[in-house]
């Protein structure tokens, strides 16, 4: 326990940097639709394009971020990401000050810069943690980074809404400029971790990440079902408040990681993934059954507890066969699998919802969790 606390203190500025990029991401997601629609006068189609630019840029830059981390080191890459995030805020300010098409152009530039910043910061942050903690605590630090991400998003929405209500999108832009600078002060004062010699080739990294990454891609359907469709399911069934199922899912996820973050390192990554994929599948299957509110809340809680350890457990499997000098590439390839899952799951599950109803969304996600179990079983052999 004492070693874990010491490690947490060591990595605190890094985790704060990860949280910051997702605070400003959450702030912009909560306010972009209002700014694009009400202030700039564009329709919902443009809102969707502008919002999606960040995630497309994050996916496109993920491998670059991994290579940069392995070449320049996690500290330099993390600082670069924070600079990019601050420049995104400058572009947002340009959008506020400009008029006509320039306003939209600056906004899209800011979204692209923020997507690149996200890739650089989360990749470098996880790689830094892996180098400092070592393979024995890989899942712990991967889970910490994921928890910082979710906490950042949870805080970003209310903070962004408060800022927008006070001074419009200019206030959100200034948040995006200032917060990365504040986080950067802590990171710059840290000593960069020693860079170990590279042994593993890129092709070997891809092979090491392939099966855990594909399993995570399948598990990501469960998260997408909860994030995109849980509110709609609650409304359809008359559950109030409609936000309660996803909120319980998120609270269970964060609580499990904070309380039992070292579990995948103690049990082993593949074994933990098998157990918690089964738990997630059970929660999703229970949600597919029409029942009263308390059943829906219990099912959401179970699904959140299950999802909590899938990402760090499979991440442990992804990085354990790769030498520390290639941890940036391993994290990048693994994270790209989840990015791809989130990009595909929404449209696919939406199609299922249109054709078969919302119950089928959660049933299908439970089935996909079972398919992921097969992949994880092959990892254990």
Secondary structure, 3 states (H helix, E strand, C coil): CHHHHHHHHHHHHHHHHHHHHHHHHHHHHHHHHHHHHHHCCCCHHHHHHHHHHHHHHHHHHHHHHHHHHHHHCHHHHHHHHHHHHHHHHHHHHHHHHCCHHHHHHHHHHHHHHHHHHHHHHHHHHHHHHHHHHCHHHHHHHHHHHHHHHHHHHHHHHHHHHHHHHHHCHHHHHHHHHHHHHHHHHHHHCCCCCCCCCCCCCHHHHHHHHHHHHHHHHHHHHHHHHHHHHHHHHHHHHCCCCCCHHHHHHHHHHHHHHHHHCCHHHHHCHHHHHHHHHHHHHHHHHHHHCCCCHHHHHHHHHHHHHHHHCHHHHHHHHHHHCCCHHHHHHHHHHHHHHHHHHHHHHHHHHHHHHHHHCHHHHHHHHHHHHHHHHHHHHHHHC
